[in-house]
Amino acid sequence: MKTIWKYPLRMEDEQTVKMPIGAEIISVLLQRDILVLYAMVDSDAPLVSGKVYIRGTGHPLNMVDVRHVGSVAMLDRDLVWHVFV
């Protein structure tokens, strides 16, 4: 069954997130001061681990073969975080 799952992210350069195979990331946003990734998933599919990377504007992009999935502004838009998978 398809549904939308929410994944709260830690403010770290790199982390591992477990999602069902075939998950489609649909947005990244700030919810109650927590960076959250939303994905449309098949809730019956087996889980797989994937890397999520967070970089601030001006920070080095030292990842390989990644896709940008969203950007979020914090602290009255003084900080902008960019999320990649």
Backbone as a chain_set.jsonl record, in Angstrom:
{"seq": "MKTIWKYPLRMEDEQTVKMPIGAEIISVLLQRDILVLYAMVDSDAPLVSGKVYIRGTGHPLNMVDVRHVGSVAMLDRDLVWHVFV", "coords": {"N": [[0.822, -1.168, 0.0], [0.557, 2.214, -0.855], [1.812, 5.034, 0.869], [2.537, 8.002, 2.79], [5.513, 8.644, 4.406], [7.316, 10.044, 7.158], [10.503, 11.331, 7.907], [12.402, 12.389, 10.4], [15.326, 14.347, 10.456], [18.691, 14.435, 11.622], [20.791, 17.203, 12.381], [23.329, 16.779, 10.852], [26.267, 16.194, 8.867], [26.168, 13.776, 7.448], [24.07, 10.916, 7.376], [22.386, 7.774, 7.964], [19.43, 6.478, 6.634], [16.61, 4.398, 6.902], [14.47, 3.201, 4.482], [11.56, 1.988, 2.715], [12.158, -0.11, -0.142], [12.256, 1.516, -3.282], [11.2, 3.925, -2.457], [9.956, 7.226, -2.898], [11.173, 10.347, -2.669], [9.501, 13.203, -1.654], [9.481, 15.744, -0.487], [11.311, 18.144, 1.503], [11.31, 19.714, 4.571], [10.962, 22.188, 7.189], [9.834, 21.38, 10.328], [8.495, 22.318, 13.234], [11.036, 23.301, 14.011], [12.628, 21.157, 13.288], [14.385, 19.417, 10.848], [12.836, 17.732, 8.262], [12.265, 14.941, 6.202], [10.124, 13.865, 3.672], [8.585, 11.04, 2.224], [7.06, 9.143, -0.389], [5.952, 5.941, -0.065], [5.937, 2.347, -0.48], [4.428, 0.674, 1.853], [4.584, -2.007, 2.363], [6.913, -2.931, 1.298], [10.295, -4.205, 1.587], [12.732, -2.827, 3.881], [15.49, -0.678, 3.13], [18.783, 0.63, 3.58], [19.881, 3.969, 3.208], [21.955, 6.761, 2.331], [21.821, 10.081, 3.601], [22.629, 13.397, 3.017], [23.55, 16.528, 4.384], [24.143, 19.85, 3.681], [25.346, 23.114, 4.242], [24.838, 26.359, 2.737], [27.599, 27.346, 0.857], [29.257, 25.436, 1.957], [31.57, 22.698, 1.407], [30.917, 20.411, -1.261], [31.384, 17.383, -1.073], [30.399, 14.931, -1.866], [29.607, 11.999, -3.815], [27.855, 11.127, -6.76], [25.11, 11.997, -6.081], [21.777, 13.259, -5.427], [19.972, 16.256, -5.343], [17.411, 16.943, -3.037], [15.989, 18.851, -1.711], [15.808, 22.134, -0.119], [16.127, 24.076, 2.854], [15.308, 26.901, 4.802], [16.5, 28.386, 7.785], [16.45, 30.039, 11.016], [15.366, 32.746, 10.624], [15.91, 32.816, 7.912], [18.636, 33.096, 7.747], [20.31, 30.907, 7.677], [20.702, 28.37, 5.305], [19.958, 25.11, 4.486], [20.863, 22.354, 2.507], [19.661, 19.393, 1.152], [20.651, 16.152, 0.243], [20.484, 12.996, -1.466]], "CA": [[0.0, 0.0, 0.0], [1.311, 3.469, -0.897], [1.515, 6.001, 1.924], [3.621, 8.975, 2.975], [6.221, 8.514, 5.678], [8.117, 11.194, 7.565], [11.803, 10.962, 8.472], [13.13, 13.495, 11.026], [16.768, 14.262, 10.199], [19.61, 15.091, 12.543], [21.595, 18.224, 11.705], [24.666, 16.219, 10.681], [26.68, 16.144, 7.46], [25.814, 12.497, 6.822], [23.364, 9.956, 8.218], [21.753, 6.664, 7.265], [17.989, 6.405, 6.846], [16.024, 3.173, 6.348], [13.206, 3.428, 3.786], [11.178, 0.866, 1.856], [12.688, -0.096, -1.512], [11.437, 2.266, -4.23], [10.656, 5.148, -1.863], [10.102, 8.441, -3.71], [11.236, 11.522, -1.796], [8.619, 14.222, -2.222], [9.804, 17.082, 0.009], [12.089, 18.339, 2.724], [10.873, 20.978, 5.147], [11.213, 22.409, 8.609], [8.625, 21.178, 11.113], [8.822, 22.58, 14.64], [12.49, 23.464, 14.084], [13.303, 19.903, 12.945], [14.458, 19.142, 9.415], [12.082, 16.507, 8.023], [12.183, 14.449, 4.835], [8.897, 13.109, 3.42], [8.697, 10.141, 1.078], [5.95, 8.267, -0.723], [6.536, 4.607, 0.041], [5.111, 1.143, -0.428], [4.664, 0.274, 3.242], [4.806, -3.452, 2.425], [8.222, -3.247, 0.72], [11.366, -4.334, 2.575], [13.528, -1.627, 4.144], [16.898, -0.624, 2.735], [19.485, 1.788, 4.134], [20.405, 4.928, 2.244], [22.632, 7.921, 2.923], [21.288, 11.424, 3.448], [23.686, 14.375, 3.264], [23.078, 17.89, 4.605], [25.218, 20.827, 3.518], [24.951, 24.514, 4.277], [25.306, 27.178, 1.62], [29.026, 27.648, 0.954], [30.008, 24.279, 2.451], [32.056, 21.83, 0.328], [30.064, 19.306, -1.709], [32.35, 16.31, -1.282], [29.688, 13.671, -2.065], [29.672, 11.498, -5.187], [26.632, 10.498, -7.274], [23.988, 12.334, -5.219], [20.682, 14.025, -6.022], [19.404, 17.259, -4.444], [15.993, 16.672, -2.814], [15.316, 20.004, -1.127], [16.551, 23.111, 0.684], [15.296, 24.626, 3.927], [15.876, 28.07, 5.471], [16.304, 28.427, 9.242], [16.901, 31.248, 11.736], [14.956, 33.912, 9.826], [16.531, 32.663, 6.592], [20.075, 33.352, 7.798], [20.963, 29.646, 7.346], [19.973, 27.535, 4.366], [20.494, 23.748, 4.433], [20.545, 21.669, 1.264], [19.609, 17.957, 1.463], [20.977, 15.292, -0.901], [20.467, 11.546, -1.246]], "C": [[0.879, 1.249, 0.0], [0.836, 4.39, 0.222], [2.686, 6.98, 2.004], [4.199, 8.79, 4.371], [7.096, 9.739, 5.891], [9.383, 10.696, 8.248], [12.456, 12.202, 9.084], [14.633, 13.285, 10.816], [17.538, 14.979, 11.296], [20.406, 16.133, 11.744], [23.056, 17.772, 11.683], [24.98, 16.166, 9.196], [26.189, 14.897, 6.75], [25.099, 11.608, 7.829], [22.748, 8.88, 7.348], [20.279, 6.631, 7.649], [17.49, 5.118, 6.2], [14.643, 3.495, 5.783], [12.85, 2.179, 2.997], [11.796, 1.016, 0.457], [11.72, 0.661, -2.401], [10.832, 3.536, -3.671], [10.944, 6.342, -2.771], [10.057, 9.642, -2.78], [10.428, 12.635, -2.436], [8.874, 15.622, -1.674], [10.708, 17.002, 1.234], [11.627, 19.676, 3.275], [11.218, 21.041, 6.621], [9.886, 22.27, 9.338], [8.989, 21.296, 12.586], [10.329, 22.597, 14.873], [13.262, 22.159, 13.876], [13.251, 19.731, 11.437], [13.824, 17.777, 9.162], [12.05, 16.197, 6.536], [10.899, 13.632, 4.722], [9.081, 12.269, 2.172], [7.405, 9.363, 0.879], [6.529, 6.873, -0.816], [5.472, 3.526, -0.13], [5.382, 0.551, 0.95], [4.871, -1.23, 3.408], [6.184, -3.869, 1.905], [9.275, -3.378, 1.823], [12.174, -3.038, 2.701], [14.953, -1.792, 3.617], [17.496, 0.647, 3.332], [19.995, 2.665, 3.013], [21.011, 6.106, 2.978], [21.871, 9.2, 2.62], [22.405, 12.381, 3.852], [23.06, 15.751, 3.417], [24.282, 18.823, 4.509], [24.632, 22.23, 3.583], [25.46, 25.234, 3.04], [26.765, 27.555, 1.861], [29.873, 26.51, 1.478], [30.455, 23.414, 1.277], [31.063, 20.703, 0.017], [30.973, 18.144, -2.075], [31.679, 14.939, -1.421], [29.791, 13.278, -3.539], [28.33, 10.865, -5.544], [25.441, 10.719, -6.348], [22.962, 13.161, -5.993], [20.138, 14.982, -4.969], [17.912, 16.983, -4.29], [15.262, 17.83, -2.131], [16.261, 20.897, -0.342], [15.595, 23.747, 1.674], [16.031, 25.789, 4.569], [15.528, 28.02, 6.955], [16.794, 29.768, 9.781], [16.642, 32.504, 10.911], [15.682, 33.978, 8.492], [18.017, 33.016, 6.57], [20.872, 32.104, 7.442], [20.089, 28.879, 6.361], [20.707, 26.198, 4.261], [19.982, 23.076, 3.174], [20.69, 20.152, 1.526], [19.781, 17.169, 0.175], [20.828, 13.827, -0.492], [21.262, 10.896, -2.359]], "O": [[1.838, 1.334, 0.767], [-0.359, 4.514, 0.489], [3.708, 6.787, 1.346], [3.481, 8.78, 5.371], [7.552, 10.379, 4.943], [9.348, 9.769, 9.057], [13.022, 13.005, 8.343], [15.141, 12.176, 10.98], [17.093, 15.996, 11.828], [20.658, 15.943, 10.554], [23.901, 18.311, 12.398], [24.075, 16.099, 8.364], [25.831, 14.954, 5.573], [25.48, 11.553, 8.998], [22.604, 9.053, 6.138], [19.923, 6.738, 8.822], [17.892, 4.78, 5.087], [13.765, 3.99, 6.49], [13.731, 1.394, 2.646], [11.936, 2.127, -0.055], [10.506, 0.481, -2.298], [10.022, 4.173, -4.345], [12.03, 6.458, -3.339], [9.025, 9.924, -2.172], [10.629, 12.975, -3.602], [8.521, 16.602, -2.329], [10.843, 15.968, 1.887], [11.557, 20.662, 2.542], [11.699, 20.075, 7.213], [8.92, 22.959, 9.009], [9.715, 20.456, 13.118], [10.831, 21.982, 15.814], [14.431, 22.069, 14.251], [12.194, 19.882, 10.823], [14.221, 16.782, 9.768], [11.834, 17.085, 5.712], [10.617, 12.798, 5.582], [9.66, 12.722, 1.185], [6.741, 8.975, 1.84], [7.485, 6.639, -1.556], [4.278, 3.765, 0.052], [6.452, -0.012, 1.185], [5.288, -1.682, 4.474], [6.579, -5.025, 2.053], [9.163, -2.74, 2.869], [12.281, -2.261, 1.752], [15.534, -2.877, 3.652], [16.785, 1.626, 3.559], [20.48, 2.174, 1.995], [20.629, 6.412, 4.108], [21.344, 9.38, 1.522], [23.046, 12.205, 4.888], [22.146, 16.107, 2.674], [25.302, 18.615, 5.165], [23.557, 22.494, 3.045], [26.394, 24.778, 2.38], [27.12, 28.027, 2.941], [31.101, 26.602, 1.451], [29.784, 23.395, 0.245], [30.455, 20.125, 0.918], [31.296, 17.944, -3.246], [32.293, 13.911, -1.137], [30.033, 14.123, -4.401], [27.738, 10.154, -4.732], [24.827, 9.76, -5.881], [23.247, 13.689, -7.068], [19.871, 14.578, -3.838], [17.211, 16.806, -5.287], [14.04, 17.788, -1.99], [17.354, 20.49, 0.049], [14.413, 23.936, 1.386], [17.225, 25.696, 4.853], [14.413, 27.661, 7.334], [17.466, 30.527, 9.082], [17.568, 33.228, 10.547], [16.024, 35.056, 8.007], [18.594, 33.212, 5.501], [21.997, 32.215, 6.955], [18.881, 28.753, 6.56], [21.906, 26.151, 3.987], [18.811, 23.212, 2.816], [21.705, 19.697, 2.052], [19.156, 17.464, -0.844], [21.019, 13.468, 0.67], [21.393, 9.672, -2.392]]}, "num_chains": 1, "name": "protein.A"}
